[in-house]
Structures are given as structure tokens and as C-alpha cells.
Amino acid sequence: MIPALMPTYNRADLAFERGEGAWLYTVDGRRFLDFGAGIATSSLGHNNPHLVAAIAQQAARVMHVSNLYRIPQAEKLAERLVAASFADSAFFCNSGAEANEGMIKMIRRAQAKGGHPERVRIICFNGAFHGRTLATLAATGNAKYLDGFGPVVEGFDHVPMNNMNAVRAAITAETAGIMIEPVQGESGINLADPRFLRELRTACDEYGLFLGMDEVQCGMGRTGKLFAHEWSGIAPDVMSTAKGIAGGFPMGAILAVEKVARHLTPGSHGTTFGGNPLACAAANAVLDVILAPGFLEQVQARGALLGLEFDRLVAEYPDIFASHRGIGLMIGLQCAAPVGVVQDAAMHEGLLSVTAGGNVLRLVPPLTITEAECRTAGEMLSRAAQRARAHMAAAPENVA
């Protein structure tokens, strides 16, 4: 019989009852260093006092009122995000997929209201992951994720990332915009070249297209800048973000310049839960920490320290780890051994991680990780490499 909770996920046999900083504790008392952070979502770690207090205080006042009324917490959050970014206006929703769905709608509507209703197509990139709704699945373009869900939503053209010739060849009279992740997470921590992002900006300006950035995973301080596109020195017209924005509380956002945002008029888009007082109280608390002086520089420093640890691992265990790549605290360890074997070995040593495409172990710890915890993670991965090596030697026929 099917279980009461739908079997949608291949869950590890772990159940956590509490967390403290970068550590999670199971119901049977085991402790794990969390380098998955709820898939890059628990940006301040677990049980952060400032975040917990903000949520508890707001929950004791009012959690939800709907967008039929003004929400001061949302107004404050929008003003802070606008002040810290390229954007002129913000829209709040509940998830990354919803933010990307809204961004797609905004690009199309801005073109239509600007006199180009024929411009409906969006150029996306191979290896992308934009979400699980029908439109964002089509934007993702992964046949595995599309299987069994009927006709694919029209309007998306896919080209290789970091190939400007392919982008220009894909632009037609029906192209409305370009949508890209500055760092692709799901497909293996693949970085868009900064020069390529600058060239996309130039092409959009040349052809009258809107440049959309999907920063659902790589935004909110994850790369050591508030938003990853800042490393390239350019700005998009519209951007999605989610995951770490509220430290684990479900929330997403779309940020846009006025020429895009002004077309989202009353009745054109909406959400019941999005931007409610509780979600925005959480997001404001996260911003308090991320925007504090020196915090993003600390993220960069922690990423550099982990880079040194991973250099050592690649040198010492070339049969397990081939290379590493990433930026800030969004890092991929390219495995020479099967990534599932390595992830399982790391979990047995007390380190939680996330797999990604291309046989990559994805490491996205809380942004509040300490130097000592970075070194502990390196030690755990050393032991995991030894465990994985022994496992493969003992049962080579079972290694995929």
C-alpha cells in the first residue's frame, strides 16, 4: 500500500529533532555537520537566536492577513532590498519556482504592454533548473523532469551556457528575454563566465530584450555578494530569489526595475500567502545579519578556506575527488568515485551534503559557518574518502 506521505522523495533514514548553528541532531542523539543547509536554504544555520526571536514575536502578533491590506513588514523588506540592489520594486511569493514563474510572466507582460505582444519566447540554458511548475519545467528543459507531464509549455529556447554565438543565433523577432542562473546549482555548480553575463546584458540592450536572473539558490549572500550577478558588474532587469531569503521559512521574491515592474498592475498577478507578516519578519531578520558590516566578506573568507581544504582532498584522494569549483559557500566537489558512494560515506562520518548533476557533491553550508567547522568538514571528507575507497574495494560489483 502507498504510505500516507506520498513517496515523492528518496529520503535518507534520518529524522532531526533539533539544530544548533551548523549542526543537526537526530531523534536518537546523533550529531551531523550540515553542509546541505536544507539545499542552500538555512542561511543562518539552525536555531539562530535573532531569527527565532523575530519569528516568535511576529507569530504572537499576527501571522497572516492576505494582500487585501497593507503589510508594513513587507513594505520595510521591499525598501531594504531595493536599497541594496539594482531593483526599483519587489514582489513577494512563497518559493523559487513561484518566483521564476512570476519572472517569466513579467518578462512577457512587459514586452506586450511595451508594444511587442509577439515577443513571448525566452532563451534559457542547458543545465538550468528553474523549478517544478509546468512553465518552469519547460524553462529547465530536462527531459527526465518533463517525463509524464503532457505537452511541454511553449516559449522556451535552450542554448549552451557561456556560448554567445549560440545566444545570438537563437534570438528572433519573438524573443522576449533571456533567463539565466549566474551559478547553476542543480547541474553541478557551473558558473556563468562574468564576461558572458556582460555580453548577455549588451545583447539584451541591443535587441530590446529583458535580462532575467534566477538567483533562487545563488542569491542572498551565498556567493559572498548579496546577489551573484554583482560579481560580473552588470545588473538584470528582473531577478528571482528564494531559498535563503528567510532562513528556512518558505518565501520567494521577484525584484525588478521600473520598466518591468510597472506592468504588474492590480489583478495581473497575485498570491495568497506571499509576503505575509510572518514571512517578511523572518526575511527582515535574515537581512539584518547578511547586510551587517563584514558579513559578506566573512562568507568569501570561509569559501576560500574550504577551497584550501578541497585542494588538499583532491591531492590526497585523486581516486575519490577529481576537482572542485564554485564561489563563496556554493561549492561543488567533482567526484572521481560515484557521488552516491561518496555522499553516503560522508554521511556515515557525520557530514550532510547534497548531490548535483555531473557526479558532483554539492556543499552549501550555512553562511554563518565557522573556521573550525570548515576544517572539521575537511577532516570528515578525508575519512569519507577512505571509507568510500574501502567500500569500492570490497564490493566493486556493487559500485555504479
N, C-alpha and C positions, 0 to 999 in steps of 0.2 A: 504493500500500500504506500501511496505517496505520503511523505511526512507533512505535518501541519504547516511547517515553514517550508515554502517551495524550495526545491533543491537547485536553485539557480547558480549557486557558488560551490566551488571545490574548497571547502573550508578546512583549515588546519585544525587538528583536535586540541585547541587551546581555548580557554574561556578566562577572560581577565575580569577581576573584581575591583581593582583599583590601580591608579598610576601615580607616580611622583616624578615630576620633571621628565627626563628621558627614559624612565623605567616603568615597566608594566608588571603587575603581579597577578598570577593566576589564582583561581579559587583554591588550588591545592598548595599554594605557598611558593611556587617557583617564580624567579625574577628574570626578566628579559630586558635587554637594552633595545629600545625601539628605534630602529633606523628605517622604519616604514612610515611612521607617523600618520597612520590612517590614510596611506597613499598621499603623502605630502600635505596633509590637512591639519594635523595637530601642531600648528606653527609655534605655539608657546609651550609645547610639551603637555604633560598631564597635571591636572590639579594646580594650575598656575594661580596663585592667590589673587592677583589683580583681576584676571578673567573670571574666576569663580565668584568673586565678590560682586562684580558688575552684573553677572547673570542673576545671581541670587537676589540682589537688591531690586533689579528691574522686574523679576518674576513676582516679587512680593507686591509690586505696584500694579502693573498691567502688562500682560504678555502680548495681546493681540487686539487690534481694533478694526482692521482692514484699511484699505487705501481710500475708503469713503471719507476719511478725515485726515487732517494734518497729523504728521508723526514727527515731533521735534527731534527724536533720536536719529531718524533718517535724514532730516534736514542738516543736522550737525555733521553726520557722516559724509553726506554728499559734498558739503562745503569743504571738509578736510581733504577728501580725495581729489576734488577739483584743484584745490590749492597746491597739492603735492604732485600733480600730474599734468599731462597735456590737455586734459579734458575741460569742457565747459559745463557739462551736465552729467548726471548719473541716474541710472535706473536700477532698482534692486529686485532680485528674484531669489530663487531657492537653491540653485545648483549650477554646475558648469554647463551641463547640456542645455538647461533653460537659458543661460546667458548666451550661449552660442546660437541657439535658435532665435533669440531676440536680436542678436547682432546680424544674422542673415536677413531677418525681416527689415531691420533698419536700413541696411545697405540697399535692398531692393526698393523700399519705400522712398528713400531719399532720392534715388535715381528717378523713380516715377514722378514724384512731386516736383522734381527739378526739370521736368520736361522730357525725360527719356524712359517712358514705360517699357520700351523694348529691351532695356538693359536689365536682365534678370539673372544672368549666369555669373557664377563666382568661381574663380580659379583657386584650387586647393592643391595640396602637395602630397606626393606619395609618402607613406609612412605616418601620415597625420592621424590623430584621434581627436574628434570633436564632440563625441557624446553618443547616446543610445536612443535618442528620438529618431523618427523616420528621416527627418531632414538632416540631422547631424550625422546619422549613419551614412547617408548619401555623400555628405561632405567628407567623411572619413574615407569612404571608398574601399574598405576592406571587405573582400568577398566573404570571409569567414563570419563577420558580424552581420552581413546583409542576408545570409542564408535563411530562407524560410519566411521572410517578412514581405513577400509580394513585390510588386513593381517598385523599382528604385525611384525615389523622388528626383525629378528632373532639375537641371540647372547647375550642375557642378562638373567642372573640368579639372582633371588631375595631371600634374606635370612633376618631374623630378625637382627636389629642393636643390637650391644653390646652382641652378641652371637657368641663367637669364635668357638665353636664346630660346629655350622651351617656353618660358613665360610669354615672351613677346609673340611667339608663333601661335600661342593659344588665345591671344586677345582678338576678339571680334567685335562687331557692332552691337552684339547682345551682351557683352561683358559688363557687369555692374561693379565688380570689385575683386579684390584678392584677399584671401584669408590664410593666415599662416601662424604656426606656433614658433616663436623665436627659439625655443628648445622643445623638441619633440620628446615627450616622456614615454609614452606607451610603446613606441617602436624602438627604444633603446638609448635614450639620452643623445639625440642627434641635434647638433647645434646648427642653426642657420648662420651662414657667414655674415659678419657685420656689413661687409661690402655688398653682399647680395641684398640685405634688407634696405640699404641705402638706394640700391638700384631699383628695388620694388617701389620705393617712395617716389623716385624720379619717374618711373613708368606710369604710376597712378596719376601723378600730376600732369604728365604729358597727354594721357588719354582720357582724362576726366573720370577716373575710377576712384573708388573708395578703398583705402587700405585698412583691413581689419586684422587685429592681432588677437589670437587666442592665448591668453595668459592665465588660463584656468589653473594650470599646475605650476608654471614657472614664475607667476607673479607673486605679489605680496611679500617681497623680500627674499624669496627662495634663492635667487642667484647673487645676492649681495647688493642689488639695486632694488628700489621699490618695485619696479617693473623691468623685465628682462630686455625689452627693446631699447631701454635707455643706454645700454652698452654700445649700441650702434650709432647713437647720436641723432636718431630720427624719431618722429612721432607718427603714430597711426591716426586715422580719422575716427576709428571706433575700436573698442577693445573689450573683451570679456575677461572676467576673473572670478575665482570662486575658491574652492578648497581651503587654503589657509586664511582667508579673509576674516573669518570669525573664530578661528582657533579650534574648529571641530563642530561648532554649531552650524546647521545647514544654512548656507547663504551663497548667493552669487551676485554679480554686478555687471552692468554694461556701462562703460564710460565712453563719451563721445564729444566731438567738437560740435559747435552750434549748428553748422550747416547740415549735419546728420541728425542731431538730437531734436531739432525744432520740428521735425516731421512726425514725431511720435506724439500726436495730439490726442486729446481725450477720446476714448473709445477705440483707438487704433491698436492698443496692446494693453495687457494687464496681467495681474497675478493676485491671488487671494492672500497668500502668506508673505509674499516678498516684501522685505523692508519693514517688517513689523517691529514694535518697540524692543522685544527681547533680542531678536537677531541683530539689530543695529546697536544695542547696548554692548553686545559681545564684540562686534566688529570695531566699535569705537575703543574698547579696551585693548584689542589687538593693535590698533593703530598707535595707541599711547606708547606701547612697547617698541614697535618697529620703527616709529619715527623719532624715538629718543636719540639724542646725540650719541654717535659712536656705535649704535647697534648694528647698522648695515655693514660697517667696516669690520665689526666682530664676525659677522656671517662670512665675509670674504676671508678673514684670517682662519676661521675654522675650516673652511673649504680648502685653503692652502695646506693646512696641517694634515687633513685627510689625504690630500694629494700625495704628500710625502709618505704617508703610511701605505698607500696603494702602490706607489713606486717600489717600495720595499717588497710588497707581496708579489708583484709581477716578477721581480728579480729572483725572489726565493722560490717561487712556486710556478714556474712557467708552464707546467703541465696542467695547472688549475686556472691561473689567471693570465690572460693574454695582454691586456692593456686596460687603461681607464680613461674616461673622458667626462666632461661636464663643466659646470661653472657654479661657484658658490657651494651651496648644500644641495645641489641636484646633480648627482654623480652616478655614472654607470661603470661597473666593473665588467669588462668583456671577458667572458669565461672561455677557457680552452676545454674544460670539462663541461658536461651537461649542466646547464644552470640550475635545473631542478635538484640535482645531486648536491650542488654547492649550497643552494638555499636551505635544503634540509639539514646539511651538515652545520651550517651557521646557526640554525635554529636550535640544534642539539647543544651548541656551545653557548646559547643564551642570547643570540643576536637575531632580531627580526629584520627582514628585508622584503623587497618586492621584486618580482621578476619583470622583465620587459622583453620586447622583441629582439631578435638578433643574438640570442643566447647571452643576454646582459642581466646582471644582478643590479637592481636599482636601489640606491641608497639615498634616502631623503629624510634625514633625522629632523627633529625639532630644531628650529632656528636658535634656540636657547642652549644648544649642546655645549658642554664644557670641553676644555683641552684634555682633561683627564679622560673624559668619556670617549673622545676621538681616539685616544691611544688604546683605551680598553677595546674599542671596536676593532682596531688593528690586530690586537692580540687574539681576540675571538676569531677573526678571519684566518689568522695563522693556524690556529688549532682546527678550524673548519677545513682548511686546505689539507691538513694532514689526515683528517677524518675522511674527507672525500677521496683522497688518494688511496687510503686503505680500503674503502668501500669498493672502489672500482677494481682494485687488485684482487679482492676476494671474490667478487661476483661480476666479472666483465661481461658475461652474457646478459645481465640484467640492466646494463647501462645503455640508455637510449642514445 
